[in-house]
Amino acid sequence: MAKINKLTLGYDPKSDILEVTIGPKAHKAVSVEKEDEVFLRIHPGTGELVGMTILGFRHYLADKLSRKGKPVEFSVAR
Protein backbone atom coordinates (compact mmCIF):
# COMPACT_ATOMS: atom_id res chain seq x y z
CA MET A 1 0.00 0.00 0.00
CA ALA A 2 1.34 3.43 -0.95
CA LYS A 3 2.03 6.03 1.71
CA ILE A 4 -0.43 8.95 1.71
CA ASN A 5 1.64 12.12 1.59
CA LYS A 6 -1.20 14.61 1.17
CA LEU A 7 -4.93 14.57 1.84
CA THR A 8 -7.12 17.43 0.63
CA LEU A 9 -10.70 17.88 1.84
CA GLY A 10 -13.29 20.06 0.17
CA TYR A 11 -16.79 20.52 1.52
CA ASP A 12 -19.70 22.34 -0.11
CA PRO A 13 -22.30 23.04 2.60
CA LYS A 14 -24.93 24.11 0.08
CA SER A 15 -24.95 20.77 -1.72
CA ASP A 16 -23.63 18.84 1.33
CA ILE A 17 -20.89 17.09 -0.63
CA LEU A 18 -17.49 16.12 0.79
CA GLU A 19 -14.65 15.65 -1.70
CA VAL A 20 -11.43 13.95 -0.61
CA THR A 21 -8.32 13.97 -2.80
CA ILE A 22 -5.45 11.64 -1.93
CA GLY A 23 -2.00 12.69 -3.10
CA PRO A 24 -0.39 15.92 -4.23
CA LYS A 25 -2.86 16.57 -7.06
CA ALA A 26 -6.14 15.37 -8.49
CA HIS A 27 -5.88 12.52 -11.02
CA LYS A 28 -8.14 11.30 -13.76
CA ALA A 29 -10.16 8.56 -12.15
CA VAL A 30 -13.01 6.13 -12.48
CA SER A 31 -15.73 6.44 -9.82
CA VAL A 32 -16.99 3.28 -8.18
CA GLU A 33 -20.00 3.36 -5.84
CA LYS A 34 -18.87 1.77 -2.56
CA GLU A 35 -22.22 2.19 -0.81
CA ASP A 36 -25.21 4.49 -1.23
CA GLU A 37 -23.89 7.95 -2.11
CA VAL A 38 -20.25 7.08 -1.33
CA PHE A 39 -18.02 6.96 -4.40
CA LEU A 40 -14.38 5.89 -4.49
CA ARG A 41 -12.18 7.42 -7.18
CA ILE A 42 -9.78 4.85 -8.60
CA HIS A 43 -6.81 5.66 -10.88
CA PRO A 44 -7.54 3.68 -14.08
CA GLY A 45 -3.87 2.86 -14.76
CA THR A 46 -2.73 1.77 -11.31
CA GLY A 47 -5.94 0.79 -9.52
CA GLU A 48 -4.93 3.03 -6.60
CA LEU A 49 -7.47 4.93 -4.55
CA VAL A 50 -6.98 8.63 -5.43
CA GLY A 51 -10.04 10.11 -3.75
CA MET A 52 -13.62 9.77 -2.69
CA THR A 53 -16.88 11.70 -2.76
CA ILE A 54 -19.65 11.51 -0.16
CA LEU A 55 -23.02 12.91 -1.20
CA GLY A 56 -25.29 13.96 1.69
CA PHE A 57 -22.26 14.10 3.99
CA ARG A 58 -24.04 15.38 7.12
CA HIS A 59 -26.65 12.62 6.94
CA TYR A 60 -23.93 10.04 6.22
CA LEU A 61 -21.85 11.17 9.22
CA ALA A 62 -24.86 11.35 11.56
CA ASP A 63 -25.90 7.84 10.50
CA LYS A 64 -22.42 6.39 11.07
CA LEU A 65 -22.04 8.07 14.47
CA SER A 66 -25.51 7.08 15.68
CA ARG A 67 -24.79 3.43 14.83
CA LYS A 68 -21.80 3.60 17.18
CA GLY A 69 -23.86 5.18 19.98
CA LYS A 70 -22.01 8.50 19.70
CA PRO A 71 -23.70 11.89 20.12
CA VAL A 72 -24.69 13.37 16.78
CA GLU A 73 -24.11 17.09 17.20
CA PHE A 74 -21.79 18.83 14.79
CA SER A 75 -21.62 22.00 12.75
CA VAL A 76 -19.74 23.16 9.71
CA ALA A 77 -17.34 26.07 10.21
CA ARG A 78 -17.56 28.69 7.49
N, CA, C and O atoms as a CHARMM CRD file, in Angstrom:
* protein
*
  312
    1    1 MET  N      0.84700  -1.17600   0.00000 PROA 1      0.00000
    2    1 MET  CA     0.00000   0.00000   0.00000 PROA 1      0.00000
    3    1 MET  C      0.89100   1.23800   0.00000 PROA 1      0.00000
    4    1 MET  O      1.86200   1.31300   0.75300 PROA 1      0.00000
    5    2 ALA  N      0.56000   2.19500  -0.83900 PROA 2      0.00000
    6    2 ALA  CA     1.33900   3.42900  -0.94800 PROA 2      0.00000
    7    2 ALA  C      1.10000   4.33800   0.25500 PROA 2      0.00000
    8    2 ALA  O      0.01300   4.36600   0.83200 PROA 2      0.00000
    9    3 LYS  N      2.13000   5.06600   0.61000 PROA 3      0.00000
   10    3 LYS  CA     2.03500   6.03100   1.70600 PROA 3      0.00000
   11    3 LYS  C      1.25600   7.25400   1.22200 PROA 3      0.00000
   12    3 LYS  O      1.49300   7.74600   0.11900 PROA 3      0.00000
   13    4 ILE  N      0.33400   7.74100   2.04000 PROA 4      0.00000
   14    4 ILE  CA    -0.43200   8.94700   1.70800 PROA 4      0.00000
   15    4 ILE  C      0.37600  10.14300   2.18200 PROA 4      0.00000
   16    4 ILE  O      0.59300  10.32400   3.38000 PROA 4      0.00000
   17    5 ASN  N      0.82700  10.97000   1.21900 PROA 5      0.00000
   18    5 ASN  CA     1.63700  12.12000   1.59200 PROA 5      0.00000
   19    5 ASN  C      0.84300  13.41800   1.63900 PROA 5      0.00000
   20    5 ASN  O      1.33000  14.42200   2.16000 PROA 5      0.00000
   21    6 LYS  N     -0.35500  13.41200   1.11000 PROA 6      0.00000
   22    6 LYS  CA    -1.19800  14.60600   1.17300 PROA 6      0.00000
   23    6 LYS  C     -2.66100  14.18900   1.04700 PROA 6      0.00000
   24    6 LYS  O     -3.01500  13.32600   0.24400 PROA 6      0.00000
   25    7 LEU  N     -3.49100  14.82200   1.85500 PROA 7      0.00000
   26    7 LEU  CA    -4.92800  14.56700   1.84200 PROA 7      0.00000
   27    7 LEU  C     -5.61600  15.92200   1.80400 PROA 7      0.00000
   28    7 LEU  O     -5.41600  16.74400   2.69900 PROA 7      0.00000
   29    8 THR  N     -6.42200  16.16500   0.77800 PROA 8      0.00000
   30    8 THR  CA    -7.12000  17.43500   0.62900 PROA 8      0.00000
   31    8 THR  C     -8.61600  17.19600   0.76500 PROA 8      0.00000
   32    8 THR  O     -9.18100  16.32700   0.10100 PROA 8      0.00000
   33    9 LEU  N     -9.25600  17.98200   1.64000 PROA 9      0.00000
   34    9 LEU  CA   -10.70200  17.88200   1.84400 PROA 9      0.00000
   35    9 LEU  C    -11.36500  19.13300   1.30300 PROA 9      0.00000
   36    9 LEU  O    -10.87000  20.24500   1.48900 PROA 9      0.00000
   37   10 GLY  N    -12.48200  18.94200   0.63700 PROA 10     0.00000
   38   10 GLY  CA   -13.29300  20.06100   0.17100 PROA 10     0.00000
   39   10 GLY  C    -14.74000  19.76700   0.51000 PROA 10     0.00000
   40   10 GLY  O    -15.25300  18.68800   0.21100 PROA 10     0.00000
   41   11 TYR  N    -15.39100  20.72800   1.13200 PROA 11     0.00000
   42   11 TYR  CA   -16.78800  20.52000   1.51900 PROA 11     0.00000
   43   11 TYR  C    -17.62700  21.66900   1.00200 PROA 11     0.00000
   44   11 TYR  O    -17.27200  22.83400   1.18300 PROA 11     0.00000
   45   12 ASP  N    -18.74100  21.34900   0.35600 PROA 12     0.00000
   46   12 ASP  CA   -19.69500  22.34400  -0.11500 PROA 12     0.00000
   47   12 ASP  C    -20.94600  22.21800   0.74800 PROA 12     0.00000
   48   12 ASP  O    -21.72700  21.28400   0.56800 PROA 12     0.00000
   49   13 PRO  N    -21.14700  23.16000   1.69600 PROA 13     0.00000
   50   13 PRO  CA   -22.29600  23.04100   2.60000 PROA 13     0.00000
   51   13 PRO  C    -23.64000  23.18200   1.89300 PROA 13     0.00000
   52   13 PRO  O    -24.64200  22.62900   2.34700 PROA 13     0.00000
   53   14 LYS  N    -23.66700  23.91500   0.79400 PROA 14     0.00000
   54   14 LYS  CA   -24.93500  24.11000   0.08100 PROA 14     0.00000
   55   14 LYS  C    -25.43700  22.79100  -0.51500 PROA 14     0.00000
   56   14 LYS  O    -26.61900  22.46300  -0.40400 PROA 14     0.00000
   57   15 SER  N    -24.54600  22.05200  -1.13600 PROA 15     0.00000
   58   15 SER  CA   -24.94900  20.76800  -1.72400 PROA 15     0.00000
   59   15 SER  C    -24.64300  19.58700  -0.80200 PROA 15     0.00000
   60   15 SER  O    -25.01000  18.45200  -1.10500 PROA 15     0.00000
   61   16 ASP  N    -23.96900  19.85100   0.32400 PROA 16     0.00000
   62   16 ASP  CA   -23.63200  18.83600   1.32800 PROA 16     0.00000
   63   16 ASP  C    -22.82000  17.68800   0.72500 PROA 16     0.00000
   64   16 ASP  O    -23.13600  16.51300   0.90800 PROA 16     0.00000
   65   17 ILE  N    -21.76400  18.06900   0.00000 PROA 17     0.00000
   66   17 ILE  CA   -20.88600  17.08700  -0.63400 PROA 17     0.00000
   67   17 ILE  C    -19.47200  17.25300  -0.08300 PROA 17     0.00000
   68   17 ILE  O    -18.93000  18.35800  -0.04800 PROA 17     0.00000
   69   18 LEU  N    -18.88700  16.13800   0.34400 PROA 18     0.00000
   70   18 LEU  CA   -17.49200  16.12300   0.78800 PROA 18     0.00000
   71   18 LEU  C    -16.65100  15.47400  -0.30300 PROA 18     0.00000
   72   18 LEU  O    -16.94900  14.36900  -0.75600 PROA 18     0.00000
   73   19 GLU  N    -15.59700  16.17000  -0.71900 PROA 19     0.00000
   74   19 GLU  CA   -14.64700  15.65000  -1.70400 PROA 19     0.00000
   75   19 GLU  C    -13.31900  15.42600  -1.00000 PROA 19     0.00000
   76   19 GLU  O    -12.83700  16.30900  -0.29000 PROA 19     0.00000
   77   20 VAL  N    -12.73000  14.27100  -1.18600 PROA 20     0.00000
   78   20 VAL  CA   -11.42800  13.94500  -0.60900 PROA 20     0.00000
   79   20 VAL  C    -10.48700  13.59900  -1.76200 PROA 20     0.00000
   80   20 VAL  O    -10.79500  12.74400  -2.59300 PROA 20     0.00000
   81   21 THR  N     -9.33900  14.27400  -1.80100 PROA 21     0.00000
   82   21 THR  CA    -8.32100  13.96700  -2.79800 PROA 21     0.00000
   83   21 THR  C     -7.10600  13.41500  -2.06900 PROA 21     0.00000
   84   21 THR  O     -6.62800  14.01100  -1.10400 PROA 21     0.00000
   85   22 ILE  N     -6.61300  12.28200  -2.52900 PROA 22     0.00000
   86   22 ILE  CA    -5.44800  11.64400  -1.92900 PROA 22     0.00000
   87   22 ILE  C     -4.26300  11.87100  -2.86000 PROA 22     0.00000
   88   22 ILE  O     -4.31900  11.55000  -4.04800 PROA 22     0.00000
   89   23 GLY  N     -3.19700  12.42400  -2.30700 PROA 23     0.00000
   90   23 GLY  CA    -1.99600  12.68700  -3.09600 PROA 23     0.00000
   91   23 GLY  C     -1.82800  14.16400  -3.37400 PROA 23     0.00000
   92   23 GLY  O     -2.67900  14.97400  -3.00600 PROA 23     0.00000
   93   24 PRO  N     -0.72700  14.51600  -4.02600 PROA 24     0.00000
   94   24 PRO  CA    -0.39400  15.92400  -4.22500 PROA 24     0.00000
   95   24 PRO  C     -1.29600  16.65100  -5.21900 PROA 24     0.00000
   96   24 PRO  O     -1.37000  17.88000  -5.19500 PROA 24     0.00000
   97   25 LYS  N     -1.97800  15.91600  -6.08700 PROA 25     0.00000
   98   25 LYS  CA    -2.85900  16.56500  -7.05900 PROA 25     0.00000
   99   25 LYS  C     -3.98600  15.61500  -7.44600 PROA 25     0.00000
  100   25 LYS  O     -3.90900  14.40700  -7.22500 PROA 25     0.00000
  101   26 ALA  N     -5.02500  16.18800  -8.02300 PROA 26     0.00000
  102   26 ALA  CA    -6.14500  15.36700  -8.49200 PROA 26     0.00000
  103   26 ALA  C     -5.71000  14.58800  -9.74100 PROA 26     0.00000
  104   26 ALA  O     -4.94000  15.09200 -10.55900 PROA 26     0.00000
  105   27 HSD  N     -6.20000  13.38100  -9.87500 PROA 27     0.00000
  106   27 HSD  CA    -5.88500  12.52300 -11.01700 PROA 27     0.00000
  107   27 HSD  C     -7.16600  12.20800 -11.77300 PROA 27     0.00000
  108   27 HSD  O     -8.26500  12.28000 -11.22200 PROA 27     0.00000
  109   28 LYS  N     -7.00700  11.86000 -13.03900 PROA 28     0.00000
  110   28 LYS  CA    -8.14200  11.29600 -13.75600 PROA 28     0.00000
  111   28 LYS  C     -8.48300   9.99400 -13.05300 PROA 28     0.00000
  112   28 LYS  O     -7.59700   9.24500 -12.64200 PROA 28     0.00000
  113   29 ALA  N     -9.76900   9.73600 -12.92100 PROA 29     0.00000
  114   29 ALA  CA   -10.15800   8.55800 -12.15100 PROA 29     0.00000
  115   29 ALA  C    -11.49700   8.01800 -12.62700 PROA 29     0.00000
  116   29 ALA  O    -12.27100   8.69400 -13.30300 PROA 29     0.00000
  117   30 VAL  N    -11.73000   6.78700 -12.24800 PROA 30     0.00000
  118   30 VAL  CA   -13.00700   6.12800 -12.47600 PROA 30     0.00000
  119   30 VAL  C    -13.70200   6.07100 -11.12500 PROA 30     0.00000
  120   30 VAL  O    -13.10000   5.66300 -10.13200 PROA 30     0.00000
  121   31 SER  N    -14.97400   6.48100 -11.08200 PROA 31     0.00000
  122   31 SER  CA   -15.73200   6.44300  -9.82300 PROA 31     0.00000
  123   31 SER  C    -16.45300   5.11300  -9.69000 PROA 31     0.00000
  124   31 SER  O    -17.08300   4.62400 -10.62700 PROA 31     0.00000
  125   32 VAL  N    -16.34000   4.54200  -8.49600 PROA 32     0.00000
  126   32 VAL  CA   -16.99500   3.27500  -8.18200 PROA 32     0.00000
  127   32 VAL  C    -17.83200   3.50000  -6.93100 PROA 32     0.00000
  128   32 VAL  O    -17.32200   3.96900  -5.91400 PROA 32     0.00000
  129   33 GLU  N    -19.13000   3.16300  -7.00700 PROA 33     0.00000
  130   33 GLU  CA   -19.99500   3.35600  -5.84200 PROA 33     0.00000
  131   33 GLU  C    -19.69800   2.26900  -4.81200 PROA 33     0.00000
  132   33 GLU  O    -19.90300   1.08200  -5.06800 PROA 33     0.00000
  133   34 LYS  N    -19.21200   2.69200  -3.64700 PROA 34     0.00000
  134   34 LYS  CA   -18.86600   1.77100  -2.55700 PROA 34     0.00000
  135   34 LYS  C    -20.11400   1.38800  -1.77000 PROA 34     0.00000
  136   34 LYS  O    -20.32800   0.21700  -1.45700 PROA 34     0.00000
  137   35 GLU  N    -20.92500   2.37700  -1.45900 PROA 35     0.00000
  138   35 GLU  CA   -22.22000   2.19300  -0.80800 PROA 35     0.00000
  139   35 GLU  C    -23.07700   3.36900  -1.23700 PROA 35     0.00000
  140   35 GLU  O    -22.60300   4.24500  -1.96100 PROA 35     0.00000
  141   36 ASP  N    -24.32900   3.40600  -0.80300 PROA 36     0.00000
  142   36 ASP  CA   -25.21100   4.48900  -1.22800 PROA 36     0.00000
  143   36 ASP  C    -24.54200   5.83700  -1.01800 PROA 36     0.00000
  144   36 ASP  O    -24.18100   6.19700   0.10200 PROA 36     0.00000
  145   37 GLU  N    -24.38100   6.57300  -2.10300 PROA 37     0.00000
  146   37 GLU  CA   -23.88700   7.94700  -2.11300 PROA 37     0.00000
  147   37 GLU  C    -22.44700   8.11200  -1.63900 PROA 37     0.00000
  148   37 GLU  O    -22.03400   9.21700  -1.28800 PROA 37     0.00000
  149   38 VAL  N    -21.68200   7.02600  -1.62600 PROA 38     0.00000
  150   38 VAL  CA   -20.24700   7.08100  -1.33500 PROA 38     0.00000
  151   38 VAL  C    -19.52100   6.50200  -2.55200 PROA 38     0.00000
  152   38 VAL  O    -19.69200   5.33500  -2.90300 PROA 38     0.00000
  153   39 PHE  N    -18.71000   7.34900  -3.18200 PROA 39     0.00000
  154   39 PHE  CA   -18.01600   6.96200  -4.40400 PROA 39     0.00000
  155   39 PHE  C    -16.50900   7.00900  -4.19000 PROA 39     0.00000
  156   39 PHE  O    -15.97500   8.01200  -3.71500 PROA 39     0.00000
  157   40 LEU  N    -15.82900   5.93100  -4.53800 PROA 40     0.00000
  158   40 LEU  CA   -14.37600   5.88700  -4.49200 PROA 40     0.00000
  159   40 LEU  C    -13.86000   6.26700  -5.86800 PROA 40     0.00000
  160   40 LEU  O    -14.41900   5.84700  -6.88100 PROA 40     0.00000
  161   41 ARG  N    -12.79200   7.06400  -5.91300 PROA 41     0.00000
  162   41 ARG  CA   -12.17600   7.42400  -7.18200 PROA 41     0.00000
  163   41 ARG  C    -10.88600   6.60800  -7.32000 PROA 41     0.00000
  164   41 ARG  O     -9.96300   6.71500  -6.51300 PROA 41     0.00000
  165   42 ILE  N    -10.86100   5.79600  -8.36600 PROA 42     0.00000
  166   42 ILE  CA    -9.77600   4.85400  -8.60100 PROA 42     0.00000
  167   42 ILE  C     -8.99800   5.27900  -9.84800 PROA 42     0.00000
  168   42 ILE  O     -9.59100   5.54900 -10.89300 PROA 42     0.00000
  169   43 HSD  N     -7.66300   5.33700  -9.73300 PROA 43     0.00000
  170   43 HSD  CA    -6.81100   5.65900 -10.87900 PROA 43     0.00000
  171   43 HSD  C     -6.92100   4.49900 -11.86800 PROA 43     0.00000
  172   43 HSD  O     -6.66400   3.35300 -11.49700 PROA 43     0.00000
  173   44 PRO  N     -7.30300   4.77700 -13.13300 PROA 44     0.00000
  174   44 PRO  CA    -7.53500   3.68200 -14.07600 PROA 44     0.00000
  175   44 PRO  C     -6.27100   2.90800 -14.45900 PROA 44     0.00000
  176   44 PRO  O     -6.35900   1.73700 -14.83000 PROA 44     0.00000
  177   45 GLY  N     -5.11000   3.53700 -14.37700 PROA 45     0.00000
  178   45 GLY  CA    -3.86900   2.86200 -14.75600 PROA 45     0.00000
  179   45 GLY  C     -3.27400   2.00500 -13.65800 PROA 45     0.00000
  180   45 GLY  O     -2.71700   0.94100 -13.92500 PROA 45     0.00000
  181   46 THR  N     -3.39200   2.46900 -12.42100 PROA 46     0.00000
  182   46 THR  CA    -2.73200   1.77300 -11.30700 PROA 46     0.00000
  183   46 THR  C     -3.69100   1.03200 -10.38700 PROA 46     0.00000
  184   46 THR  O     -3.27700   0.14300  -9.64400 PROA 46     0.00000
  185   47 GLY  N     -4.96800   1.39200 -10.42900 PROA 47     0.00000
  186   47 GLY  CA    -5.93900   0.79000  -9.51900 PROA 47     0.00000
  187   47 GLY  C     -5.88500   1.36900  -8.11900 PROA 47     0.00000
  188   47 GLY  O     -6.57900   0.89200  -7.22100 PROA 47     0.00000
  189   48 GLU  N     -5.05200   2.41200  -7.92300 PROA 48     0.00000
  190   48 GLU  CA    -4.93100   3.03100  -6.59800 PROA 48     0.00000
  191   48 GLU  C     -6.11900   3.93200  -6.29200 PROA 48     0.00000
  192   48 GLU  O     -6.70700   4.54100  -7.18600 PROA 48     0.00000
  193   49 LEU  N     -6.45400   4.00200  -5.02400 PROA 49     0.00000
  194   49 LEU  CA    -7.47500   4.93200  -4.54900 PROA 49     0.00000
  195   49 LEU  C     -6.87700   6.33300  -4.57400 PROA 49     0.00000
  196   49 LEU  O     -5.86300   6.58400  -3.92200 PROA 49     0.00000
  197   50 VAL  N     -7.49900   7.25700  -5.32500 PROA 50     0.00000
  198   50 VAL  CA    -6.98100   8.62800  -5.42600 PROA 50     0.00000
  199   50 VAL  C     -7.95100   9.64800  -4.84700 PROA 50     0.00000
  200   50 VAL  O     -7.66400  10.84400  -4.83800 PROA 50     0.00000
  201   51 GLY  N     -9.09900   9.18200  -4.36300 PROA 51     0.00000
  202   51 GLY  CA   -10.04200  10.10500  -3.75500 PROA 51     0.00000
  203   51 GLY  C    -11.37700   9.44200  -3.48200 PROA 51     0.00000
  204   51 GLY  O    -11.59100   8.26300  -3.76500 PROA 51     0.00000
  205   52 MET  N    -12.26400  10.24700  -2.92100 PROA 52     0.00000
  206   52 MET  CA   -13.62300   9.77100  -2.68600 PROA 52     0.00000
  207   52 MET  C    -14.57000  10.95800  -2.60500 PROA 52     0.00000
  208   52 MET  O    -14.15400  12.08400  -2.33400 PROA 52     0.00000
  209   53 THR  N    -15.82800  10.69300  -2.84000 PROA 53     0.00000
  210   53 THR  CA   -16.88300  11.69700  -2.75700 PROA 53     0.00000
  211   53 THR  C    -18.00600  11.11400  -1.91400 PROA 53     0.00000
  212   53 THR  O    -18.41800   9.97000  -2.10600 PROA 53     0.00000
  213   54 ILE  N    -18.49800  11.92500  -0.97000 PROA 54     0.00000
  214   54 ILE  CA   -19.64600  11.50600  -0.16300 PROA 54     0.00000
  215   54 ILE  C    -20.75600  12.52000  -0.38200 PROA 54     0.00000
  216   54 ILE  O    -20.62900  13.68300  -0.00100 PROA 54     0.00000
  217   55 LEU  N    -21.84500  12.07300  -0.99800 PROA 55     0.00000
  218   55 LEU  CA   -23.02500  12.90900  -1.19600 PROA 55     0.00000
  219   55 LEU  C    -23.86200  12.84800   0.07500 PROA 55     0.00000
  220   55 LEU  O    -23.93600  11.79500   0.70900 PROA 55     0.00000
  221   56 GLY  N    -24.49000  13.94900   0.45900 PROA 56     0.00000
  222   56 GLY  CA   -25.28600  13.96100   1.68500 PROA 56     0.00000
  223   56 GLY  C    -24.41100  13.69200   2.89600 PROA 56     0.00000
  224   56 GLY  O    -24.75300  12.86700   3.74300 PROA 56     0.00000
  225   57 PHE  N    -23.27600  14.38800   2.98100 PROA 57     0.00000
  226   57 PHE  CA   -22.26200  14.10100   3.99400 PROA 57     0.00000
  227   57 PHE  C    -22.78200  14.20400   5.42400 PROA 57     0.00000
  228   57 PHE  O    -22.47900  13.33900   6.24600 PROA 57     0.00000
  229   58 ARG  N    -23.55300  15.23600   5.73800 PROA 58     0.00000
  230   58 ARG  CA   -24.04200  15.38300   7.12300 PROA 58     0.00000
  231   58 ARG  C    -24.90200  14.19700   7.53600 PROA 58     0.00000
  232   58 ARG  O    -24.75400  13.66800   8.63800 PROA 58     0.00000
  233   59 HSD  N    -25.79700  13.78600   6.65500 PROA 59     0.00000
  234   59 HSD  CA   -26.65000  12.62500   6.93600 PROA 59     0.00000
  235   59 HSD  C    -25.78900  11.36300   7.07600 PROA 59     0.00000
  236   59 HSD  O    -26.00600  10.55700   7.98000 PROA 59     0.00000
  237   60 TYR  N    -24.82300  11.20000   6.18600 PROA 60     0.00000
  238   60 TYR  CA   -23.92800  10.04100   6.22200 PROA 60     0.00000
  239   60 TYR  C    -23.18000   9.98500   7.55000 PROA 60     0.00000
  240   60 TYR  O    -23.12100   8.93400   8.18800 PROA 60     0.00000
  241   61 LEU  N    -22.60600  11.11700   7.96800 PROA 61     0.00000
  242   61 LEU  CA   -21.85300  11.16800   9.21900 PROA 61     0.00000
  243   61 LEU  C    -22.75900  10.91100  10.42100 PROA 61     0.00000
  244   61 LEU  O    -22.40400  10.14400  11.31600 PROA 61     0.00000
  245   62 ALA  N    -23.92800  11.55100  10.44300 PROA 62     0.00000
  246   62 ALA  CA   -24.86400  11.34900  11.55600 PROA 62     0.00000
  247   62 ALA  C    -25.27700   9.88400  11.65300 PROA 62     0.00000
  248   62 ALA  O    -25.37600   9.34000  12.75300 PROA 62     0.00000
  249   63 ASP  N    -25.51600   9.24800  10.51800 PROA 63     0.00000
  250   63 ASP  CA   -25.90200   7.83600  10.50000 PROA 63     0.00000
  251   63 ASP  C    -24.78100   6.95800  11.04400 PROA 63     0.00000
  252   63 ASP  O    -25.03100   6.06700  11.85600 PROA 63     0.00000
  253   64 LYS  N    -23.55500   7.19800  10.60700 PROA 64     0.00000
  254   64 LYS  CA   -22.41800   6.39400  11.06900 PROA 64     0.00000
  255   64 LYS  C    -22.17800   6.57900  12.56400 PROA 64     0.00000
  256   64 LYS  O    -21.91800   5.60700  13.27200 PROA 64     0.00000
  257   65 LEU  N    -22.26200   7.81300  13.04900 PROA 65     0.00000
  258   65 LEU  CA   -22.04100   8.07400  14.47300 PROA 65     0.00000
  259   65 LEU  C    -23.15200   7.48300  15.33300 PROA 65     0.00000
  260   65 LEU  O    -22.88300   6.93100  16.40000 PROA 65     0.00000
  261   66 SER  N    -24.40100   7.59600  14.87500 PROA 66     0.00000
  262   66 SER  CA   -25.51100   7.08100  15.67700 PROA 66     0.00000
  263   66 SER  C    -25.45700   5.55700  15.78400 PROA 66     0.00000
  264   66 SER  O    -25.89200   4.99400  16.78900 PROA 66     0.00000
  265   67 ARG  N    -24.93700   4.89500  14.77900 PROA 67     0.00000
  266   67 ARG  CA   -24.78700   3.43400  14.83200 PROA 67     0.00000
  267   67 ARG  C    -23.75700   3.01500  15.86900 PROA 67     0.00000
  268   67 ARG  O    -23.80300   1.89300  16.37300 PROA 67     0.00000
  269   68 LYS  N    -22.83500   3.90200  16.18900 PROA 68     0.00000
  270   68 LYS  CA   -21.79900   3.60300  17.18300 PROA 68     0.00000
  271   68 LYS  C    -22.18000   4.12800  18.55900 PROA 68     0.00000
  272   68 LYS  O    -21.38400   4.04500  19.49400 PROA 68     0.00000
  273   69 GLY  N    -23.40500   4.67500  18.69800 PROA 69     0.00000
  274   69 GLY  CA   -23.85900   5.18000  19.98100 PROA 69     0.00000
  275   69 GLY  C    -23.20400   6.48700  20.38800 PROA 69     0.00000
  276   69 GLY  O    -23.18100   6.83100  21.57000 PROA 69     0.00000
  277   70 LYS  N    -22.67100   7.21500  19.42000 PROA 70     0.00000
  278   70 LYS  CA   -22.01400   8.49500  19.69700 PROA 70     0.00000
  279   70 LYS  C    -23.02700   9.62500  19.56500 PROA 70     0.00000
  280   70 LYS  O    -23.99100   9.50600  18.80800 PROA 70     0.00000
  281   71 PRO  N    -22.81800  10.72600  20.29700 PROA 71     0.00000
  282   71 PRO  CA   -23.69600  11.88500  20.12300 PROA 71     0.00000
  283   71 PRO  C    -23.56700  12.42500  18.70000 PROA 71     0.00000
  284   71 PRO  O    -22.48900  12.39400  18.10600 PROA 71     0.00000
  285   72 VAL  N    -24.66800  12.91300  18.17000 PROA 72     0.00000
  286   72 VAL  CA   -24.68600  13.36800  16.78300 PROA 72     0.00000
  287   72 VAL  C    -24.92000  14.86700  16.71200 PROA 72     0.00000
  288   72 VAL  O    -25.90300  15.31500  16.12300 PROA 72     0.00000
  289   73 GLU  N    -24.04000  15.63300  17.29600 PROA 73     0.00000
  290   73 GLU  CA   -24.11300  17.08700  17.20200 PROA 73     0.00000
  291   73 GLU  C    -22.83700  17.57900  16.56200 PROA 73     0.00000
  292   73 GLU  O    -21.74700  17.34600  17.08500 PROA 73     0.00000
  293   74 PHE  N    -22.95600  18.25500  15.43900 PROA 74     0.00000
  294   74 PHE  CA   -21.79100  18.83100  14.78700 PROA 74     0.00000
  295   74 PHE  C    -22.25100  19.99800  13.93700 PROA 74     0.00000
  296   74 PHE  O    -23.42400  20.10300  13.58200 PROA 74     0.00000
  297   75 SER  N    -21.31700  20.86800  13.61900 PROA 75     0.00000
  298   75 SER  CA   -21.62400  22.00200  12.75300 PROA 75     0.00000
  299   75 SER  C    -20.47400  22.18400  11.78100 PROA 75     0.00000
  300   75 SER  O    -19.37400  21.67200  11.98800 PROA 75     0.00000
  301   76 VAL  N    -20.74500  22.91100  10.73200 PROA 76     0.00000
  302   76 VAL  CA   -19.74100  23.16400   9.70800 PROA 76     0.00000
  303   76 VAL  C    -19.23700  24.58300   9.87300 PROA 76     0.00000
  304   76 VAL  O    -20.01600  25.53300   9.80700 PROA 76     0.00000
  305   77 ALA  N    -17.93300  24.73400  10.08700 PROA 77     0.00000
  306   77 ALA  CA   -17.33800  26.07200  10.20600 PROA 77     0.00000
  307   77 ALA  C    -17.30100  26.71500   8.82800 PROA 77     0.00000
  308   77 ALA  O    -17.01900  26.05400   7.82900 PROA 77     0.00000
  309   78 ARG  N    -17.58300  27.98500   8.78900 PROA 78     0.00000
  310   78 ARG  CA   -17.56400  28.68500   7.49200 PROA 78     0.00000
  311   78 ARG  C    -16.44700  29.67200   7.43700 PROA 78     0.00000
  312   78 ARG  O    -16.27400  30.35300   6.42600 PROA 78     0.00000
